[in-house]
Amino acid sequence: MTHPIGRDRRIAAAGASGPRGRVLATILLAGLAAVVAAGCLPGGTRGSGGADSARATGSAAPAITPSPAPTGPTPRPSFVPPTPTPEPTFVVYVVARGDSLNSIAHRFGTTGRSIAYWNRSTYPSLDPDSAGYRPGLLKIGWTLFVRPNDIVDEQDLPDPSDSATDELGPPIDSAAPG
């Protein structure tokens, strides 16, 4: 005599191998996929029974309260202009023995003519646009304004100084004009 539970297993195993078994397996797989998909949905979208399904499961669905809309005019974005790039800063250089406009310019990455333009109102002999332009005339102790790594655009300059004076004394280095 065979055991009845063993017999049921054989019948179930035999039934799953035919065309009916494939249909049954497909239905079970579809049901499993539906359960998994329902588990992935957000809490408010599960089930479709509303209050009846909440009573059947024993849990109450949370109430969704709408948030109030803001009152008044819609704020507009304000335009804030960009911060301008600051102009290069001048460095004060005191002329020493043996200095020339070109040697100072080389030290600061500019040109002797640019240094002459920046200082032409203080030292008229450094005004390249005047008849008294003498770039080799530098006196020890003069303070020159220099903008490192900047070169004057000669096409965009203010008016030149009125005159050059000869009261500046002898040059200390007249080797190379600016």
URZIQUI-V620920 format. One line per field, one symbol per residue. ss: DSSP state (2 for helix, 1 for strand, 0 for the rest). Layout:
ss=???
//
This chain:
ss=0002222222222220002222222222222222222222002220000022222220000000000000000000000000000000011111000000222222220002222222000002220000000000000000111110000000000000000000000000000000
//
